[in-house]
Amino acid sequence: MPATGVWSGCAAAFVFGVKFRRALPTIAAGVMIAGIVVTTVTITGIGLADLILGA
């Protein structure tokens, strides 16, 4: 999907002439970090909602 991190990372790597062998691990690491951040925020939000709502 255009404008997502992976798509933008691939486009930037192409525009700046970054070799595939260097771009792939960097983009993959970015995806993993984003996944960890989103998961952490989601779990924290659910935990806070349970705490506040007493569910």
C-alpha positions in Angstrom: 0.0 0.0 0.0 1.5 3.4 -1.0 2.6 5.7 1.8 3.3 2.9 4.3 6.7 2.4 5.8 7.8 -0.5 3.7 6.6 1.1 0.4 8.3 4.4 1.3 11.5 2.6 2.4 11.7 0.7 -0.9 11.1 3.8 -2.9 13.7 5.7 -0.9 16.2 2.9 -1.3 15.6 2.9 -5.1 15.9 6.7 -5.4 19.1 7.0 -3.3 20.6 4.0 -5.0 20.9 1.8 -1.9 21.9 -1.7 -2.9 19.3 -4.5 -2.3 21.6 -6.4 0.1 21.7 -3.3 2.4 18.1 -2.2 2.0 16.4 -5.5 2.7 17.6 -6.0 6.3 17.0 -2.3 7.1 13.5 -2.3 5.8 12.7 -5.7 7.5 14.1 -4.3 10.8 11.8 -1.3 10.4 8.8 -3.5 9.9 9.7 -5.5 13.0 10.2 -2.4 15.1 6.9 -1.0 13.9 5.1 -4.2 14.8 6.6 -4.3 18.3 5.6 -0.6 18.9 2.0 -1.2 17.6 1.6 -4.4 19.7 2.9 -2.7 22.8 0.6 0.3 22.4 -2.4 -2.0 21.8 -1.7 -4.2 24.8 -1.1 -1.2 27.0 -4.4 0.4 25.8 -6.3 -2.8 26.4 -4.8 -3.1 29.9 -5.6 0.5 30.7 -9.2 0.1 29.5 -9.6 -3.0 31.7 -8.2 -1.1 34.6 -10.3 2.0 34.1 -13.5 0.2 33.2 -13.0 -2.6 35.8 -13.7 -5.3 33.3 
